[in-house]
């Protein structure tokens, strides 16, 4: 069965007819040619497919496209504006926070979502005081990024990059 949906992807409005079983990841990659989100595990376990869905980080391999009719989707490709890298993208470059780069788009989208969560005061499992504003300690960042795996083990550079983007000097 097919359905017609509308999405805004990286600032561009799209109207498409899709099979109701199509994941957001497959729609982005196969129908729209956006190869920024990666298909790693296709089970929501690795985080390589992470995008920002209406501003919140989401695993696009687990999201059915039809369930997000009218949504705004931002991939790592859509974060740079007017030729300038997003602060998270710049921090990843500054801190050499990638090796093979396969997981990097998902890591970057997750980091952007993480920083928004911290700005809102949302605690995590690593937050010592659930009533205090969360701090971007290495433990806090590692906990919040734990859904994004890196086979190259670039975590020693990813955590400081996220801290830098959040205004903390690691």
Phi and psi in radians as a Rosetta constraint file:
Dihedral C 1 N 2 CA 2 C 2 CIRCULARHARMONIC -1.869 0.35
Dihedral N 2 CA 2 C 2 N 3 CIRCULARHARMONIC 2.719 0.35
Dihedral C 2 N 3 CA 3 C 3 CIRCULARHARMONIC -2.490 0.35
Dihedral N 3 CA 3 C 3 N 4 CIRCULARHARMONIC 2.596 0.35
Dihedral C 3 N 4 CA 4 C 4 CIRCULARHARMONIC -1.674 0.35
Dihedral N 4 CA 4 C 4 N 5 CIRCULARHARMONIC 2.285 0.35
Dihedral C 4 N 5 CA 5 C 5 CIRCULARHARMONIC -2.318 0.35
Dihedral N 5 CA 5 C 5 N 6 CIRCULARHARMONIC 2.806 0.35
Dihedral C 5 N 6 CA 6 C 6 CIRCULARHARMONIC -2.140 0.35
Dihedral N 6 CA 6 C 6 N 7 CIRCULARHARMONIC 2.389 0.35
Dihedral C 6 N 7 CA 7 C 7 CIRCULARHARMONIC -2.442 0.35
Dihedral N 7 CA 7 C 7 N 8 CIRCULARHARMONIC 2.693 0.35
Dihedral C 7 N 8 CA 8 C 8 CIRCULARHARMONIC -1.926 0.35
Dihedral N 8 CA 8 C 8 N 9 CIRCULARHARMONIC 2.058 0.35
Dihedral C 8 N 9 CA 9 C 9 CIRCULARHARMONIC -2.020 0.35
Dihedral N 9 CA 9 C 9 N 10 CIRCULARHARMONIC 2.042 0.35
Dihedral C 9 N 10 CA 10 C 10 CIRCULARHARMONIC 0.895 0.35
Dihedral N 10 CA 10 C 10 N 11 CIRCULARHARMONIC 0.716 0.35
Dihedral C 10 N 11 CA 11 C 11 CIRCULARHARMONIC 1.509 0.35
Dihedral N 11 CA 11 C 11 N 12 CIRCULARHARMONIC -0.042 0.35
Dihedral C 11 N 12 CA 12 C 12 CIRCULARHARMONIC -1.887 0.35
Dihedral N 12 CA 12 C 12 N 13 CIRCULARHARMONIC 2.092 0.35
Dihedral C 12 N 13 CA 13 C 13 CIRCULARHARMONIC -1.172 0.35
Dihedral N 13 CA 13 C 13 N 14 CIRCULARHARMONIC 2.411 0.35
Dihedral C 13 N 14 CA 14 C 14 CIRCULARHARMONIC -2.318 0.35
Dihedral N 14 CA 14 C 14 N 15 CIRCULARHARMONIC 2.462 0.35
Dihedral C 14 N 15 CA 15 C 15 CIRCULARHARMONIC -2.226 0.35
Dihedral N 15 CA 15 C 15 N 16 CIRCULARHARMONIC 2.151 0.35
Dihedral C 15 N 16 CA 16 C 16 CIRCULARHARMONIC -2.444 0.35
Dihedral N 16 CA 16 C 16 N 17 CIRCULARHARMONIC 2.700 0.35
Dihedral C 16 N 17 CA 17 C 17 CIRCULARHARMONIC -1.806 0.35
Dihedral N 17 CA 17 C 17 N 18 CIRCULARHARMONIC 2.184 0.35
Dihedral C 17 N 18 CA 18 C 18 CIRCULARHARMONIC -2.292 0.35
Dihedral N 18 CA 18 C 18 N 19 CIRCULARHARMONIC 2.657 0.35
Dihedral C 18 N 19 CA 19 C 19 CIRCULARHARMONIC -1.127 0.35
Dihedral N 19 CA 19 C 19 N 20 CIRCULARHARMONIC 2.402 0.35
Dihedral C 19 N 20 CA 20 C 20 CIRCULARHARMONIC -1.142 0.35
Dihedral N 20 CA 20 C 20 N 21 CIRCULARHARMONIC -0.215 0.35
Dihedral C 20 N 21 CA 21 C 21 CIRCULARHARMONIC -1.603 0.35
Dihedral N 21 CA 21 C 21 N 22 CIRCULARHARMONIC -0.011 0.35
Dihedral C 21 N 22 CA 22 C 22 CIRCULARHARMONIC -1.279 0.35
Dihedral N 22 CA 22 C 22 N 23 CIRCULARHARMONIC 2.239 0.35
Dihedral C 22 N 23 CA 23 C 23 CIRCULARHARMONIC -1.372 0.35
Dihedral N 23 CA 23 C 23 N 24 CIRCULARHARMONIC 2.775 0.35
Dihedral C 23 N 24 CA 24 C 24 CIRCULARHARMONIC -1.059 0.35
Dihedral N 24 CA 24 C 24 N 25 CIRCULARHARMONIC -0.658 0.35
Dihedral C 24 N 25 CA 25 C 25 CIRCULARHARMONIC -1.058 0.35
Dihedral N 25 CA 25 C 25 N 26 CIRCULARHARMONIC -0.843 0.35
Dihedral C 25 N 26 CA 26 C 26 CIRCULARHARMONIC -1.147 0.35
Dihedral N 26 CA 26 C 26 N 27 CIRCULARHARMONIC -0.638 0.35
Dihedral C 26 N 27 CA 27 C 27 CIRCULARHARMONIC -1.079 0.35
Dihedral N 27 CA 27 C 27 N 28 CIRCULARHARMONIC -0.817 0.35
Dihedral C 27 N 28 CA 28 C 28 CIRCULARHARMONIC -1.084 0.35
Dihedral N 28 CA 28 C 28 N 29 CIRCULARHARMONIC -0.853 0.35
Dihedral C 28 N 29 CA 29 C 29 CIRCULARHARMONIC -1.350 0.35
Dihedral N 29 CA 29 C 29 N 30 CIRCULARHARMONIC -0.883 0.35
Dihedral C 29 N 30 CA 30 C 30 CIRCULARHARMONIC -1.502 0.35
Dihedral N 30 CA 30 C 30 N 31 CIRCULARHARMONIC -0.614 0.35
Dihedral C 30 N 31 CA 31 C 31 CIRCULARHARMONIC -1.622 0.35
Dihedral N 31 CA 31 C 31 N 32 CIRCULARHARMONIC -0.646 0.35
Dihedral C 31 N 32 CA 32 C 32 CIRCULARHARMONIC -1.818 0.35
Dihedral N 32 CA 32 C 32 N 33 CIRCULARHARMONIC -0.111 0.35
Dihedral C 32 N 33 CA 33 C 33 CIRCULARHARMONIC 1.237 0.35
Dihedral N 33 CA 33 C 33 N 34 CIRCULARHARMONIC 0.330 0.35
Dihedral C 33 N 34 CA 34 C 34 CIRCULARHARMONIC -1.605 0.35
Dihedral N 34 CA 34 C 34 N 35 CIRCULARHARMONIC 1.789 0.35
Dihedral C 34 N 35 CA 35 C 35 CIRCULARHARMONIC -1.642 0.35
Dihedral N 35 CA 35 C 35 N 36 CIRCULARHARMONIC 0.228 0.35
Dihedral C 35 N 36 CA 36 C 36 CIRCULARHARMONIC -1.101 0.35
Dihedral N 36 CA 36 C 36 N 37 CIRCULARHARMONIC -0.990 0.35
Dihedral C 36 N 37 CA 37 C 37 CIRCULARHARMONIC -1.228 0.35
Dihedral N 37 CA 37 C 37 N 38 CIRCULARHARMONIC 2.358 0.35
Dihedral C 37 N 38 CA 38 C 38 CIRCULARHARMONIC -1.799 0.35
Dihedral N 38 CA 38 C 38 N 39 CIRCULARHARMONIC 2.637 0.35
Dihedral C 38 N 39 CA 39 C 39 CIRCULARHARMONIC -1.675 0.35
Dihedral N 39 CA 39 C 39 N 40 CIRCULARHARMONIC 1.755 0.35
Dihedral C 39 N 40 CA 40 C 40 CIRCULARHARMONIC -1.651 0.35
Dihedral N 40 CA 40 C 40 N 41 CIRCULARHARMONIC -1.319 0.35
Dihedral C 40 N 41 CA 41 C 41 CIRCULARHARMONIC -1.740 0.35
Dihedral N 41 CA 41 C 41 N 42 CIRCULARHARMONIC -0.415 0.35
Dihedral C 41 N 42 CA 42 C 42 CIRCULARHARMONIC 1.069 0.35
Dihedral N 42 CA 42 C 42 N 43 CIRCULARHARMONIC 0.407 0.35
Dihedral C 42 N 43 CA 43 C 43 CIRCULARHARMONIC -2.330 0.35
Dihedral N 43 CA 43 C 43 N 44 CIRCULARHARMONIC 0.150 0.35
Dihedral C 43 N 44 CA 44 C 44 CIRCULARHARMONIC 1.323 0.35
Dihedral N 44 CA 44 C 44 N 45 CIRCULARHARMONIC 0.357 0.35
Dihedral C 44 N 45 CA 45 C 45 CIRCULARHARMONIC -1.820 0.35
Dihedral N 45 CA 45 C 45 N 46 CIRCULARHARMONIC -0.332 0.35
Dihedral C 45 N 46 CA 46 C 46 CIRCULARHARMONIC -1.880 0.35
Dihedral N 46 CA 46 C 46 N 47 CIRCULARHARMONIC -0.431 0.35
Dihedral C 46 N 47 CA 47 C 47 CIRCULARHARMONIC 1.460 0.35
Dihedral N 47 CA 47 C 47 N 48 CIRCULARHARMONIC 0.001 0.35
Dihedral C 47 N 48 CA 48 C 48 CIRCULARHARMONIC -1.118 0.35
Dihedral N 48 CA 48 C 48 N 49 CIRCULARHARMONIC -0.380 0.35
Dihedral C 48 N 49 CA 49 C 49 CIRCULARHARMONIC -1.662 0.35
Dihedral N 49 CA 49 C 49 N 50 CIRCULARHARMONIC 0.155 0.35
Dihedral C 49 N 50 CA 50 C 50 CIRCULARHARMONIC -1.064 0.35
Dihedral N 50 CA 50 C 50 N 51 CIRCULARHARMONIC 2.291 0.35
Dihedral C 50 N 51 CA 51 C 51 CIRCULARHARMONIC -2.311 0.35
Dihedral N 51 CA 51 C 51 N 52 CIRCULARHARMONIC 3.012 0.35
Dihedral C 51 N 52 CA 52 C 52 CIRCULARHARMONIC -1.738 0.35
Dihedral N 52 CA 52 C 52 N 53 CIRCULARHARMONIC 2.082 0.35
Dihedral C 52 N 53 CA 53 C 53 CIRCULARHARMONIC -1.957 0.35
Dihedral N 53 CA 53 C 53 N 54 CIRCULARHARMONIC 1.921 0.35
Dihedral C 53 N 54 CA 54 C 54 CIRCULARHARMONIC 0.908 0.35
Dihedral N 54 CA 54 C 54 N 55 CIRCULARHARMONIC 0.683 0.35
Dihedral C 54 N 55 CA 55 C 55 CIRCULARHARMONIC 1.527 0.35
Dihedral N 55 CA 55 C 55 N 56 CIRCULARHARMONIC -0.144 0.35
Dihedral C 55 N 56 CA 56 C 56 CIRCULARHARMONIC -1.901 0.35
Dihedral N 56 CA 56 C 56 N 57 CIRCULARHARMONIC 2.536 0.35
Dihedral C 56 N 57 CA 57 C 57 CIRCULARHARMONIC -1.232 0.35
Dihedral N 57 CA 57 C 57 N 58 CIRCULARHARMONIC 2.454 0.35
Dihedral C 57 N 58 CA 58 C 58 CIRCULARHARMONIC -2.595 0.35
Dihedral N 58 CA 58 C 58 N 59 CIRCULARHARMONIC 2.601 0.35
Dihedral C 58 N 59 CA 59 C 59 CIRCULARHARMONIC -1.516 0.35
Dihedral N 59 CA 59 C 59 N 60 CIRCULARHARMONIC 1.880 0.35
Dihedral C 59 N 60 CA 60 C 60 CIRCULARHARMONIC -1.223 0.35
Dihedral N 60 CA 60 C 60 N 61 CIRCULARHARMONIC -0.322 0.35
Dihedral C 60 N 61 CA 61 C 61 CIRCULARHARMONIC -1.287 0.35
Dihedral N 61 CA 61 C 61 N 62 CIRCULARHARMONIC -0.328 0.35
Dihedral C 61 N 62 CA 62 C 62 CIRCULARHARMONIC -1.761 0.35
Dihedral N 62 CA 62 C 62 N 63 CIRCULARHARMONIC -0.094 0.35
Dihedral C 62 N 63 CA 63 C 63 CIRCULARHARMONIC -1.735 0.35
Dihedral N 63 CA 63 C 63 N 64 CIRCULARHARMONIC 2.149 0.35
Dihedral C 63 N 64 CA 64 C 64 CIRCULARHARMONIC -1.326 0.35
Dihedral N 64 CA 64 C 64 N 65 CIRCULARHARMONIC 2.318 0.35
Dihedral C 64 N 65 CA 65 C 65 CIRCULARHARMONIC -1.001 0.35
Dihedral N 65 CA 65 C 65 N 66 CIRCULARHARMONIC -0.735 0.35
Dihedral C 65 N 66 CA 66 C 66 CIRCULARHARMONIC -1.124 0.35
Dihedral N 66 CA 66 C 66 N 67 CIRCULARHARMONIC -0.413 0.35
Dihedral C 66 N 67 CA 67 C 67 CIRCULARHARMONIC -1.321 0.35
Dihedral N 67 CA 67 C 67 N 68 CIRCULARHARMONIC -0.148 0.35
Dihedral C 67 N 68 CA 68 C 68 CIRCULARHARMONIC -2.145 0.35
Dihedral N 68 CA 68 C 68 N 69 CIRCULARHARMONIC 0.569 0.35
Dihedral C 68 N 69 CA 69 C 69 CIRCULARHARMONIC -0.998 0.35
Dihedral N 69 CA 69 C 69 N 70 CIRCULARHARMONIC 2.244 0.35
Dihedral C 69 N 70 CA 70 C 70 CIRCULARHARMONIC 1.538 0.35
Dihedral N 70 CA 70 C 70 N 71 CIRCULARHARMONIC -0.007 0.35
Dihedral C 70 N 71 CA 71 C 71 CIRCULARHARMONIC -1.364 0.35
Dihedral N 71 CA 71 C 71 N 72 CIRCULARHARMONIC 2.816 0.35
Dihedral C 71 N 72 CA 72 C 72 CIRCULARHARMONIC -1.866 0.35
Dihedral N 72 CA 72 C 72 N 73 CIRCULARHARMONIC 2.148 0.35
Dihedral C 72 N 73 CA 73 C 73 CIRCULARHARMONIC -1.981 0.35
Dihedral N 73 CA 73 C 73 N 74 CIRCULARHARMONIC 2.243 0.35
Dihedral C 73 N 74 CA 74 C 74 CIRCULARHARMONIC -2.120 0.35
Dihedral N 74 CA 74 C 74 N 75 CIRCULARHARMONIC 2.181 0.35
Dihedral C 74 N 75 CA 75 C 75 CIRCULARHARMONIC -1.760 0.35
Dihedral N 75 CA 75 C 75 N 76 CIRCULARHARMONIC 3.049 0.35
Dihedral C 75 N 76 CA 76 C 76 CIRCULARHARMONIC -1.031 0.35
Dihedral N 76 CA 76 C 76 N 77 CIRCULARHARMONIC -0.530 0.35
Dihedral C 76 N 77 CA 77 C 77 CIRCULARHARMONIC -1.121 0.35
Dihedral N 77 CA 77 C 77 N 78 CIRCULARHARMONIC -0.520 0.35
Dihedral C 77 N 78 CA 78 C 78 CIRCULARHARMONIC -1.595 0.35
Dihedral N 78 CA 78 C 78 N 79 CIRCULARHARMONIC 0.063 0.35
Dihedral C 78 N 79 CA 79 C 79 CIRCULARHARMONIC -1.414 0.35
Dihedral N 79 CA 79 C 79 N 80 CIRCULARHARMONIC -0.564 0.35
Dihedral C 79 N 80 CA 80 C 80 CIRCULARHARMONIC -1.265 0.35
Dihedral N 80 CA 80 C 80 N 81 CIRCULARHARMONIC 2.387 0.35
Dihedral C 80 N 81 CA 81 C 81 CIRCULARHARMONIC -2.217 0.35
Dihedral N 81 CA 81 C 81 N 82 CIRCULARHARMONIC 2.433 0.35
Dihedral C 81 N 82 CA 82 C 82 CIRCULARHARMONIC 0.871 0.35
Dihedral N 82 CA 82 C 82 N 83 CIRCULARHARMONIC 0.709 0.35
Dihedral C 82 N 83 CA 83 C 83 CIRCULARHARMONIC 1.343 0.35
Dihedral N 83 CA 83 C 83 N 84 CIRCULARHARMONIC 0.079 0.35
Dihedral C 83 N 84 CA 84 C 84 CIRCULARHARMONIC -1.925 0.35
Dihedral N 84 CA 84 C 84 N 85 CIRCULARHARMONIC 2.363 0.35
Dihedral C 84 N 85 CA 85 C 85 CIRCULARHARMONIC -1.169 0.35
Dihedral N 85 CA 85 C 85 N 86 CIRCULARHARMONIC 2.601 0.35
Dihedral C 85 N 86 CA 86 C 86 CIRCULARHARMONIC -1.126 0.35
Dihedral N 86 CA 86 C 86 N 87 CIRCULARHARMONIC 2.612 0.35
Dihedral C 86 N 87 CA 87 C 87 CIRCULARHARMONIC -0.941 0.35
Dihedral N 87 CA 87 C 87 N 88 CIRCULARHARMONIC -0.585 0.35
Dihedral C 87 N 88 CA 88 C 88 CIRCULARHARMONIC -1.202 0.35
Dihedral N 88 CA 88 C 88 N 89 CIRCULARHARMONIC -0.761 0.35
Dihedral C 88 N 89 CA 89 C 89 CIRCULARHARMONIC -1.059 0.35
Dihedral N 89 CA 89 C 89 N 90 CIRCULARHARMONIC -0.756 0.35
Dihedral C 89 N 90 CA 90 C 90 CIRCULARHARMONIC -1.125 0.35
Dihedral N 90 CA 90 C 90 N 91 CIRCULARHARMONIC -0.707 0.35
Dihedral C 90 N 91 CA 91 C 91 CIRCULARHARMONIC -1.129 0.35
Dihedral N 91 CA 91 C 91 N 92 CIRCULARHARMONIC -0.657 0.35
Dihedral C 91 N 92 CA 92 C 92 CIRCULARHARMONIC -1.104 0.35
Dihedral N 92 CA 92 C 92 N 93 CIRCULARHARMONIC -0.674 0.35
Dihedral C 92 N 93 CA 93 C 93 CIRCULARHARMONIC -1.196 0.35
Dihedral N 93 CA 93 C 93 N 94 CIRCULARHARMONIC -0.828 0.35
Dihedral C 93 N 94 CA 94 C 94 CIRCULARHARMONIC -1.011 0.35
Dihedral N 94 CA 94 C 94 N 95 CIRCULARHARMONIC -0.683 0.35
Dihedral C 94 N 95 CA 95 C 95 CIRCULARHARMONIC -1.702 0.35
Dihedral N 95 CA 95 C 95 N 96 CIRCULARHARMONIC 0.084 0.35
Dihedral C 95 N 96 CA 96 C 96 CIRCULARHARMONIC 0.915 0.35
Dihedral N 96 CA 96 C 96 N 97 CIRCULARHARMONIC 0.903 0.35
Dihedral C 96 N 97 CA 97 C 97 CIRCULARHARMONIC -1.584 0.35
Dihedral N 97 CA 97 C 97 N 98 CIRCULARHARMONIC 0.597 0.35
Dihedral C 97 N 98 CA 98 C 98 CIRCULARHARMONIC -2.741 0.35
Dihedral N 98 CA 98 C 98 N 99 CIRCULARHARMONIC 2.725 0.35
Dihedral C 98 N 99 CA 99 C 99 CIRCULARHARMONIC -2.128 0.35
Dihedral N 99 CA 99 C 99 N 100 CIRCULARHARMONIC -1.411 0.35
Dihedral C 99 N 100 CA 100 C 100 CIRCULARHARMONIC -1.288 0.35
Dihedral N 100 CA 100 C 100 N 101 CIRCULARHARMONIC -0.473 0.35
Dihedral C 100 N 101 CA 101 C 101 CIRCULARHARMONIC 1.566 0.35
Dihedral N 101 CA 101 C 101 N 102 CIRCULARHARMONIC -0.091 0.35
Dihedral C 101 N 102 CA 102 C 102 CIRCULARHARMONIC -1.063 0.35
Dihedral N 102 CA 102 C 102 N 103 CIRCULARHARMONIC -0.769 0.35
Dihedral C 102 N 103 CA 103 C 103 CIRCULARHARMONIC -1.483 0.35
Dihedral N 103 CA 103 C 103 N 104 CIRCULARHARMONIC -0.169 0.35
Dihedral C 103 N 104 CA 104 C 104 CIRCULARHARMONIC -1.000 0.35
Dihedral N 104 CA 104 C 104 N 105 CIRCULARHARMONIC -0.804 0.35
Dihedral C 104 N 105 CA 105 C 105 CIRCULARHARMONIC -1.028 0.35
Dihedral N 105 CA 105 C 105 N 106 CIRCULARHARMONIC -0.725 0.35
Dihedral C 105 N 106 CA 106 C 106 CIRCULARHARMONIC -1.175 0.35
Dihedral N 106 CA 106 C 106 N 107 CIRCULARHARMONIC -0.692 0.35
Dihedral C 106 N 107 CA 107 C 107 CIRCULARHARMONIC -1.068 0.35
Dihedral N 107 CA 107 C 107 N 108 CIRCULARHARMONIC -0.765 0.35
Dihedral C 107 N 108 CA 108 C 108 CIRCULARHARMONIC -1.142 0.35
Dihedral N 108 CA 108 C 108 N 109 CIRCULARHARMONIC -0.807 0.35
Dihedral C 108 N 109 CA 109 C 109 CIRCULARHARMONIC -1.087 0.35
Dihedral N 109 CA 109 C 109 N 110 CIRCULARHARMONIC -0.705 0.35
Dihedral C 109 N 110 CA 110 C 110 CIRCULARHARMONIC -1.112 0.35
Dihedral N 110 CA 110 C 110 N 111 CIRCULARHARMONIC -0.708 0.35
Dihedral C 110 N 111 CA 111 C 111 CIRCULARHARMONIC -1.126 0.35
Dihedral N 111 CA 111 C 111 N 112 CIRCULARHARMONIC -0.697 0.35
Dihedral C 111 N 112 CA 112 C 112 CIRCULARHARMONIC -1.083 0.35
Dihedral N 112 CA 112 C 112 N 113 CIRCULARHARMONIC -0.789 0.35
Dihedral C 112 N 113 CA 113 C 113 CIRCULARHARMONIC -1.098 0.35
Dihedral N 113 CA 113 C 113 N 114 CIRCULARHARMONIC -0.720 0.35
Dihedral C 113 N 114 CA 114 C 114 CIRCULARHARMONIC -1.020 0.35
Dihedral N 114 CA 114 C 114 N 115 CIRCULARHARMONIC -0.822 0.35
Dihedral C 114 N 115 CA 115 C 115 CIRCULARHARMONIC -1.121 0.35
Dihedral N 115 CA 115 C 115 N 116 CIRCULARHARMONIC -0.606 0.35
Dihedral C 115 N 116 CA 116 C 116 CIRCULARHARMONIC -1.159 0.35
Dihedral N 116 CA 116 C 116 N 117 CIRCULARHARMONIC -0.701 0.35
Dihedral C 116 N 117 CA 117 C 117 CIRCULARHARMONIC -1.098 0.35
Dihedral N 117 CA 117 C 117 N 118 CIRCULARHARMONIC -0.760 0.35
Dihedral C 117 N 118 CA 118 C 118 CIRCULARHARMONIC -1.117 0.35
Dihedral N 118 CA 118 C 118 N 119 CIRCULARHARMONIC -0.744 0.35
Dihedral C 118 N 119 CA 119 C 119 CIRCULARHARMONIC -1.042 0.35
Dihedral N 119 CA 119 C 119 N 120 CIRCULARHARMONIC -0.564 0.35
Dihedral C 119 N 120 CA 120 C 120 CIRCULARHARMONIC -1.415 0.35
Dihedral N 120 CA 120 C 120 N 121 CIRCULARHARMONIC -0.141 0.35
Dihedral C 120 N 121 CA 121 C 121 CIRCULARHARMONIC 1.462 0.35
Dihedral N 121 CA 121 C 121 N 122 CIRCULARHARMONIC 0.309 0.35
Dihedral C 121 N 122 CA 122 C 122 CIRCULARHARMONIC -1.290 0.35
Dihedral N 122 CA 122 C 122 N 123 CIRCULARHARMONIC 2.179 0.35
Dihedral C 122 N 123 CA 123 C 123 CIRCULARHARMONIC -1.340 0.35
Dihedral N 123 CA 123 C 123 N 124 CIRCULARHARMONIC 2.890 0.35
Dihedral C 123 N 124 CA 124 C 124 CIRCULARHARMONIC -2.206 0.35
Dihedral N 124 CA 124 C 124 N 125 CIRCULARHARMONIC -3.102 0.35
Dihedral C 124 N 125 CA 125 C 125 CIRCULARHARMONIC -1.152 0.35
Dihedral N 125 CA 125 C 125 N 126 CIRCULARHARMONIC -0.371 0.35
Dihedral C 125 N 126 CA 126 C 126 CIRCULARHARMONIC -1.546 0.35
Dihedral N 126 CA 126 C 126 N 127 CIRCULARHARMONIC -0.127 0.35
Dihedral C 126 N 127 CA 127 C 127 CIRCULARHARMONIC -1.237 0.35
Dihedral N 127 CA 127 C 127 N 128 CIRCULARHARMONIC 2.123 0.35
Dihedral C 127 N 128 CA 128 C 128 CIRCULARHARMONIC -1.219 0.35
Dihedral N 128 CA 128 C 128 N 129 CIRCULARHARMONIC -0.691 0.35
Dihedral C 128 N 129 CA 129 C 129 CIRCULARHARMONIC -2.107 0.35
Dihedral N 129 CA 129 C 129 N 130 CIRCULARHARMONIC 1.925 0.35
Dihedral C 129 N 130 CA 130 C 130 CIRCULARHARMONIC -1.221 0.35
Dihedral N 130 CA 130 C 130 N 131 CIRCULARHARMONIC -0.243 0.35
Dihedral C 130 N 131 CA 131 C 131 CIRCULARHARMONIC -1.680 0.35
Dihedral N 131 CA 131 C 131 N 132 CIRCULARHARMONIC -0.225 0.35
Dihedral C 131 N 132 CA 132 C 132 CIRCULARHARMONIC -1.566 0.35
Dihedral N 132 CA 132 C 132 N 133 CIRCULARHARMONIC 2.773 0.35
Dihedral C 132 N 133 CA 133 C 133 CIRCULARHARMONIC -1.128 0.35
Dihedral N 133 CA 133 C 133 N 134 CIRCULARHARMONIC 2.333 0.35
Dihedral C 133 N 134 CA 134 C 134 CIRCULARHARMONIC -1.148 0.35
Dihedral N 134 CA 134 C 134 N 135 CIRCULARHARMONIC 2.522 0.35
Dihedral C 134 N 135 CA 135 C 135 CIRCULARHARMONIC -1.875 0.35
Dihedral N 135 CA 135 C 135 N 136 CIRCULARHARMONIC 2.559 0.35
Dihedral C 135 N 136 CA 136 C 136 CIRCULARHARMONIC -1.485 0.35
Dihedral N 136 CA 136 C 136 N 137 CIRCULARHARMONIC 1.043 0.35
Dihedral C 136 N 137 CA 137 C 137 CIRCULARHARMONIC -1.286 0.35
Dihedral N 137 CA 137 C 137 N 138 CIRCULARHARMONIC 2.878 0.35
Dihedral C 137 N 138 CA 138 C 138 CIRCULARHARMONIC -1.038 0.35
Dihedral N 138 CA 138 C 138 N 139 CIRCULARHARMONIC -0.709 0.35
Dihedral C 138 N 139 CA 139 C 139 CIRCULARHARMONIC -1.136 0.35
Dihedral N 139 CA 139 C 139 N 140 CIRCULARHARMONIC -0.702 0.35
Dihedral C 139 N 140 CA 140 C 140 CIRCULARHARMONIC -1.129 0.35
Dihedral N 140 CA 140 C 140 N 141 CIRCULARHARMONIC -0.803 0.35
Dihedral C 140 N 141 CA 141 C 141 CIRCULARHARMONIC -1.128 0.35
Dihedral N 141 CA 141 C 141 N 142 CIRCULARHARMONIC -0.788 0.35
Dihedral C 141 N 142 CA 142 C 142 CIRCULARHARMONIC -1.043 0.35
Dihedral N 142 CA 142 C 142 N 143 CIRCULARHARMONIC -0.735 0.35
Dihedral C 142 N 143 CA 143 C 143 CIRCULARHARMONIC -1.107 0.35
Dihedral N 143 CA 143 C 143 N 144 CIRCULARHARMONIC -0.826 0.35
Dihedral C 143 N 144 CA 144 C 144 CIRCULARHARMONIC -1.216 0.35
Dihedral N 144 CA 144 C 144 N 145 CIRCULARHARMONIC -0.449 0.35
Dihedral C 144 N 145 CA 145 C 145 CIRCULARHARMONIC -1.660 0.35
Dihedral N 145 CA 145 C 145 N 146 CIRCULARHARMONIC 0.086 0.35
Dihedral C 145 N 146 CA 146 C 146 CIRCULARHARMONIC -1.121 0.35
Dihedral N 146 CA 146 C 146 N 147 CIRCULARHARMONIC -0.285 0.35
Dihedral C 146 N 147 CA 147 C 147 CIRCULARHARMONIC -1.465 0.35
Dihedral N 147 CA 147 C 147 N 148 CIRCULARHARMONIC -0.017 0.35
Dihedral C 147 N 148 CA 148 C 148 CIRCULARHARMONIC -2.004 0.35
Dihedral N 148 CA 148 C 148 N 149 CIRCULARHARMONIC 1.949 0.35
Dihedral C 148 N 149 CA 149 C 149 CIRCULARHARMONIC -1.635 0.35
Dihedral N 149 CA 149 C 149 N 150 CIRCULARHARMONIC 2.579 0.35
Dihedral C 149 N 150 CA 150 C 150 CIRCULARHARMONIC -2.246 0.35
Dihedral N 150 CA 150 C 150 N 151 CIRCULARHARMONIC 1.984 0.35
Dihedral C 150 N 151 CA 151 C 151 CIRCULARHARMONIC -1.173 0.35
Dihedral N 151 CA 151 C 151 N 152 CIRCULARHARMONIC -0.425 0.35
Dihedral C 151 N 152 CA 152 C 152 CIRCULARHARMONIC -1.438 0.35
Dihedral N 152 CA 152 C 152 N 153 CIRCULARHARMONIC -0.163 0.35
Dihedral C 152 N 153 CA 153 C 153 CIRCULARHARMONIC 1.098 0.35
Dihedral N 153 CA 153 C 153 N 154 CIRCULARHARMONIC 0.834 0.35
Dihedral C 153 N 154 CA 154 C 154 CIRCULARHARMONIC -1.473 0.35
Dihedral N 154 CA 154 C 154 N 155 CIRCULARHARMONIC 0.299 0.35
Dihedral C 154 N 155 CA 155 C 155 CIRCULARHARMONIC -0.996 0.35
Dihedral N 155 CA 155 C 155 N 156 CIRCULARHARMONIC -0.588 0.35
Dihedral C 155 N 156 CA 156 C 156 CIRCULARHARMONIC -1.095 0.35
Dihedral N 156 CA 156 C 156 N 157 CIRCULARHARMONIC -0.324 0.35
Dihedral C 156 N 157 CA 157 C 157 CIRCULARHARMONIC -1.874 0.35
Dihedral N 157 CA 157 C 157 N 158 CIRCULARHARMONIC -0.493 0.35
Dihedral C 157 N 158 CA 158 C 158 CIRCULARHARMONIC -1.170 0.35
Dihedral N 158 CA 158 C 158 N 159 CIRCULARHARMONIC -0.824 0.35
Dihedral C 158 N 159 CA 159 C 159 CIRCULARHARMONIC -1.032 0.35
Dihedral N 159 CA 159 C 159 N 160 CIRCULARHARMONIC -0.872 0.35
Dihedral C 159 N 160 CA 160 C 160 CIRCULARHARMONIC -1.106 0.35
Dihedral N 160 CA 160 C 160 N 161 CIRCULARHARMONIC -0.529 0.35
Dihedral C 160 N 161 CA 161 C 161 CIRCULARHARMONIC -1.137 0.35
Dihedral N 161 CA 161 C 161 N 162 CIRCULARHARMONIC -0.756 0.35
Dihedral C 161 N 162 CA 162 C 162 CIRCULARHARMONIC -1.128 0.35
Dihedral N 162 CA 162 C 162 N 163 CIRCULARHARMONIC -0.732 0.35
Dihedral C 162 N 163 CA 163 C 163 CIRCULARHARMONIC -1.068 0.35
Dihedral N 163 CA 163 C 163 N 164 CIRCULARHARMONIC -0.779 0.35
Dihedral C 163 N 164 CA 164 C 164 CIRCULARHARMONIC -1.031 0.35
Dihedral N 164 CA 164 C 164 N 165 CIRCULARHARMONIC -0.804 0.35
Dihedral C 164 N 165 CA 165 C 165 CIRCULARHARMONIC -1.100 0.35
Dihedral N 165 CA 165 C 165 N 166 CIRCULARHARMONIC -0.493 0.35
Dihedral C 165 N 166 CA 166 C 166 CIRCULARHARMONIC -1.504 0.35
Dihedral N 166 CA 166 C 166 N 167 CIRCULARHARMONIC 0.064 0.35
Dihedral C 166 N 167 CA 167 C 167 CIRCULARHARMONIC 1.506 0.35
Dihedral N 167 CA 167 C 167 N 168 CIRCULARHARMONIC 0.236 0.35
Dihedral C 167 N 168 CA 168 C 168 CIRCULARHARMONIC -1.817 0.35
Dihedral N 168 CA 168 C 168 N 169 CIRCULARHARMONIC 2.334 0.35
Dihedral C 168 N 169 CA 169 C 169 CIRCULARHARMONIC -1.514 0.35
Dihedral N 169 CA 169 C 169 N 170 CIRCULARHARMONIC 1.864 0.35
